[in-house]
């Protein structure tokens, strides 16, 4: 069964960067792009950098540690197609943002 976890208020998520959250034992990066909220694995696979603290330009997040870039719509690394960050479903209810974690 999936788990619906409150992540933040819609007012908590900055426009040109993300928000780093600890949810369900995971580090989750939450972003707002074109009025859509996007949640993904917040740990950069390169060296463990905080993707939620990266900068966002044209729907691409850049890890602040070493510059690895990921497409927020797909989770895909911008240069290496074999690398893809896990994305999580997001629901907005009133002004609250919920991240949906798949159940086992």
VEXLO-92036 format. One record per atom (N, C-alpha, C): x, y, z; residue in three letters; residue number from 1. Coordinates in steps of 0.1 Angstrom, whole numbers. Atoms other than C-alpha are relative to their C-alpha. Layout:
BEGIN
ATOM       u       v       w   residu   num
ATOM       X       Y       Z      ala   NUM
...
***
This chain:
BEGIN
ATOM       u       v       w   residu   num
ATOM       8     -12       0      unk     1
ATOM       0       0       0      unk     1
ATOM       9      12       0      unk     1
ATOM      -7     -13       1      unk     2
ATOM      13      35      -9      unk     2
ATOM      -2       8      13      unk     2
ATOM       1      -9     -11      unk     3
ATOM      21      60      18      unk     3
ATOM       0      14      -4      unk     3
ATOM       1     -14       3      unk     4
ATOM      10      96      15      unk     4
ATOM       6       8      12      unk     4
ATOM      -7      -7     -10      unk     5
ATOM      33     118      35      unk     5
ATOM       0      15      -2      unk     5
ATOM      -1     -14       2      unk     6
ATOM      30     155      41      unk     6
ATOM      14       5      -1      unk     6
ATOM     -14      -4       2      unk     7
ATOM      61     172      28      unk     7
ATOM       2      15       4      unk     7
ATOM      -1     -14      -2      unk     8
ATOM      55     210      30      unk     8
ATOM     -12       7      -4      unk     8
ATOM      11      -9       5      unk     9
ATOM      32     239      23      unk     9
ATOM       5       5     -14      unk     9
ATOM      -4      -5      13      unk    10
ATOM      31     253     -12      unk    10
ATOM       9      12       1      unk    10
ATOM      -7     -13      -2      unk    11
ATOM      46     285       2      unk    11
ATOM      14      -3       5      unk    11
ATOM     -13       3      -5      unk    12
ATOM      77     267      15      unk    12
ATOM      10      -3     -11      unk    12
ATOM      -9       5      11      unk    13
ATOM      91     257     -19      unk    13
ATOM       4      12      -8      unk    13
ATOM      -5     -12       8      unk    14
ATOM     114     284     -35      unk    14
ATOM      -1      -3     -15      unk    14
ATOM       1       1      14      unk    15
ATOM     112     290     -72      unk    15
ATOM      13      -5      -7      unk    15
ATOM     -12       4       8      unk    16
ATOM     148     287     -85      unk    16
ATOM      10      -9       7      unk    16
ATOM      -8      11      -7      unk    17
ATOM     161     261     -60      unk    17
ATOM     -10      -9       5      unk    17
ATOM       9       9      -5      unk    18
ATOM     146     233     -42      unk    18
ATOM      -1       0      15      unk    18
ATOM       1       2     -14      unk    19
ATOM     138     221      -7      unk    19
ATOM       4     -14       3      unk    19
ATOM      -5      13      -4      unk    20
ATOM     156     193      10      unk    20
ATOM      -8      -5      12      unk    20
ATOM       9       5     -11      unk    21
ATOM     134     171      32      unk    21
ATOM       5     -15       4      unk    21
ATOM      -1      14      -4      unk    22
ATOM     138     139      52      unk    22
ATOM     -14      -6       2      unk    22
ATOM      14       6       0      unk    23
ATOM     107     118      46      unk    23
ATOM       2     -16      -1      unk    23
ATOM       0      14       1      unk    24
ATOM     102      81      53      unk    24
ATOM      14      -6      -1      unk    24
ATOM     -14       5      -1      unk    25
ATOM     139      76      60      unk    25
ATOM       8       2     -13      unk    25
ATOM      -7      -4      13      unk    26
ATOM     149      91      26      unk    26
ATOM       2      15       0      unk    26
ATOM      -2     -14       3      unk    27
ATOM     163     124      16      unk    27
ATOM      -7       3     -13      unk    27
ATOM       9      -4      12      unk    28
ATOM     138     140      -9      unk    28
ATOM       3      14      -3      unk    28
ATOM      -1     -14       5      unk    29
ATOM     143     171     -30      unk    29
ATOM     -13       3      -6      unk    29
ATOM      13      -5       5      unk    30
ATOM     111     190     -37      unk    30
ATOM       2      13      -7      unk    30
ATOM      -2     -11       9      unk    31
ATOM     110     215     -65      unk    31
ATOM     -14       5      -5      unk    31
ATOM      12      -6       7      unk    32
ATOM      84     239     -81      unk    32
ATOM       5       4     -14      unk    32
ATOM      -4      -3      14      unk    33
ATOM      87     241    -119      unk    33
ATOM     -13       2      -8      unk    33
ATOM      12      -4       8      unk    34
ATOM      60     259    -140      unk    34
ATOM     -13      -4       7      unk    34
ATOM      11       2      -9      unk    35
ATOM      35     257    -111      unk    35
ATOM      -3     -15       2      unk    35
ATOM       1      14      -3      unk    36
ATOM      41     219    -108      unk    36
ATOM      10      -3      11      unk    36
ATOM     -10       5     -11      unk    37
ATOM      57     203     -77      unk    37
ATOM       5     -13      -4      unk    37
ATOM      -7      12       4      unk    38
ATOM      82     176     -83      unk    38
ATOM       9      -5      11      unk    38
ATOM      -8       6     -11      unk    39
ATOM      98     153     -58      unk    39
ATOM       9     -11      -6      unk    39
ATOM      -9      11       5      unk    40
ATOM     129     131     -65      unk    40
ATOM      10      -3      11      unk    40
ATOM     -11       4      -9      unk    41
ATOM     157     113     -47      unk    41
ATOM       9      12       2      unk    41
ATOM      -8     -12      -2      unk    42
ATOM     176     142     -31      unk    42
ATOM      15      -2       1      unk    42
ATOM     -14       3      -1      unk    43
ATOM     210     125     -30      unk    43
ATOM       6      -2     -14      unk    43
ATOM      -7       1      13      unk    44
ATOM     232     131     -61      unk    44
ATOM       8     -13      -1      unk    44
ATOM      -7      13       1      unk    45
ATOM     246      97     -73      unk    45
ATOM      15       1      -2      unk    45
ATOM     -15      -2       2      unk    46
ATOM     280     112     -81      unk    46
ATOM       8       0      13      unk    46
ATOM      -8       0     -12      unk    47
ATOM     292     120     -46      unk    47
ATOM      -9       4      12      unk    47
ATOM       9      -2     -11      unk    48
ATOM     261     123     -24      unk    48
ATOM      -4      15       3      unk    48
ATOM       4     -14      -1      unk    49
ATOM     255     160     -30      unk    49
ATOM     -15       2       2      unk    49
ATOM      14      -3      -3      unk    50
ATOM     222     177     -19      unk    50
ATOM      -7       6     -12      unk    50
ATOM       7      -6      11      unk    51
ATOM     201     181     -50      unk    51
ATOM     -11      10       4      unk    51
ATOM      10      -9      -5      unk    52
ATOM     174     199     -30      unk    52
ATOM       6      14       2      unk    52
ATOM      -7     -13      -2      unk    53
ATOM     200     227     -25      unk    53
ATOM       6       5     -13      unk    53
ATOM      -6      -4      13      unk    54
ATOM     209     229     -62      unk    54
ATOM      -8      12      -6      unk    54
ATOM       7     -10       7      unk    55
ATOM     199     256     -86      unk    55
ATOM      -8      -6     -12      unk    55
ATOM       8       5      10      unk    56
ATOM     171     252    -111      unk    56
ATOM      -1      10     -12      unk    56
ATOM       1      -8      12      unk    57
ATOM     172     266    -147      unk    57
ATOM      -7      -8     -11      unk    57
ATOM       7       6      11      unk    58
ATOM     147     257    -174      unk    58
ATOM      -3     -15       3      unk    58
ATOM       4      13      -4      unk    59
ATOM     136     226    -155      unk    59
ATOM      11     -10       2      unk    59
ATOM     -12       8      -3      unk    60
ATOM     171     213    -149      unk    60
ATOM       6       4      13      unk    60
ATOM      -7      -3     -13      unk    61
ATOM     186     210    -114      unk    61
ATOM      15      -3      -1      unk    61
ATOM     -14       2       0      unk    62
ATOM     223     214    -110      unk    62
ATOM       5      -2      15      unk    62
ATOM      -5       3     -13      unk    63
ATOM     239     197     -80      unk    63
ATOM      11      11       4      unk    63
ATOM     -10     -11      -4      unk    64
ATOM     258     224     -59      unk    64
ATOM      14      -5       2      unk    64
ATOM     -13       5      -3      unk    65
ATOM     287     201     -52      unk    65
ATOM       9      -1     -13      unk    65
ATOM      -8       2      12      unk    66
ATOM     300     191     -87      unk    66
ATOM      -6       2     -13      unk    66
ATOM       6      -4      12      unk    67
ATOM     276     203    -112      unk    67
ATOM      -8     -10      -8      unk    67
ATOM       8      10       7      unk    68
ATOM     258     171    -122      unk    68
ATOM     -14       6      -2      unk    68
ATOM      13      -6       3      unk    69
ATOM     225     180    -139      unk    69
ATOM     -10     -11      -3      unk    69
ATOM      11       9       2      unk    70
ATOM     191     163    -139      unk    70
ATOM     -12       7      -5      unk    70
ATOM      13      -5       4      unk    71
ATOM     159     169    -158      unk    71
ATOM     -10      -3      10      unk    71
ATOM       9       2     -10      unk    72
ATOM     133     174    -132      unk    72
ATOM     -13      -7      -4      unk    72
ATOM      12       6       5      unk    73
ATOM     104     162    -154      unk    73
ATOM       2     -15      -1      unk    73
ATOM      -3      14       2      unk    74
ATOM     121     128    -160      unk    74
ATOM       9      -7      10      unk    74
ATOM     -10       5      -9      unk    75
ATOM     148     124    -134      unk    75
ATOM      13      -4      -7      unk    75
ATOM     -11       4       9      unk    76
ATOM     172     117    -163      unk    76
ATOM      12       9       2      unk    76
ATOM     -13      -8       0      unk    77
ATOM     209     128    -160      unk    77
ATOM       1       6     -14      unk    77
ATOM       0      -7      12      unk    78
ATOM     215     153    -187      unk    78
ATOM      11      -4     -10      unk    78
ATOM     -10       4       9      unk    79
ATOM     246     137    -202      unk    79
ATOM       1     -15      -1      unk    79
ATOM      -1      15      -1      unk    80
ATOM     244     100    -192      unk    80
ATOM     -13      -7       1      unk    80
ATOM      13       6       0      unk    81
ATOM     212      82    -202      unk    81
ATOM      -2     -11      10      unk    81
ATOM       2      11      -9      unk    82
ATOM     219      53    -179      unk    82
ATOM      -2       4      15      unk    82
ATOM       2      -5     -13      unk    83
ATOM     216      75    -148      unk    83
ATOM     -13       7       1      unk    83
ATOM      14      -6      -2      unk    84
ATOM     181      84    -136      unk    84
ATOM      -3       0      15      unk    84
ATOM       4      -1     -14      unk    85
ATOM     171      97    -102      unk    85
ATOM     -15      -4       1      unk    85
ATOM      14       4      -4      unk    86
ATOM     140      82     -86      unk    86
ATOM      -9      12       2      unk    86
ATOM      10     -11      -2      unk    87
ATOM     110     105     -88      unk    87
ATOM     -12      -6       8      unk    87
ATOM      12       4      -8      unk    88
ATOM      80     103     -65      unk    88
ATOM     -12       8      -4      unk    88
ATOM      13      -6       3      unk    89
ATOM      44     111     -72      unk    89
ATOM      -3      11      11      unk    89
ATOM       4     -11      -9      unk    90
ATOM      32     144     -56      unk    90
ATOM     -14       4      -2      unk    90
ATOM      14      -5       0      unk    91
ATOM      -3     155     -46      unk    91
ATOM       0      13       7      unk    91
ATOM       3     -13      -8      unk    92
ATOM     -14     190     -36      unk    92
ATOM     -14       0       4      unk    92
ATOM      14       0      -6      unk    93
ATOM     -44     192     -13      unk    93
ATOM      -1      14       7      unk    93
ATOM       1     -14      -5      unk    94
ATOM     -54     228      -5      unk    94
ATOM      14       6      -2      unk    94
ATOM     -13      -6       1      unk    95
ATOM     -20     244       2      unk    95
ATOM      11      -9       5      unk    95
ATOM      -9      10      -5      unk    96
ATOM      -3     212      14      unk    96
ATOM       5      -9     -11      unk    96
ATOM      -6       9      10      unk    97
ATOM      21     191      -6      unk    97
ATOM       3     -13       7      unk    97
ATOM      -2      14      -5      unk    98
ATOM      22     153      -1      unk    98
ATOM       8      -7     -10      unk    98
ATOM      -8       9       9      unk    99
ATOM      48     129     -15      unk    99
ATOM      -6     -14       2      unk    99
ATOM       5      14      -1      unk   100
ATOM      35      94     -23      unk   100
ATOM      12     -10      -2      unk   100
ATOM     -10      10       0      unk   101
ATOM      59      66     -15      unk   101
ATOM      -6     -14      -3      unk   101
ATOM       5      13       4      unk   102
ATOM      53      32     -32      unk   102
ATOM       1     -10      12      unk   102
ATOM       0      10     -10      unk   103
ATOM      44       4      -8      unk   103
ATOM       6     -13      -5      unk   103
ATOM      -6      12       4      unk   104
ATOM      58     -30      -7      unk   104
ATOM     -10     -12       1      unk   104
***
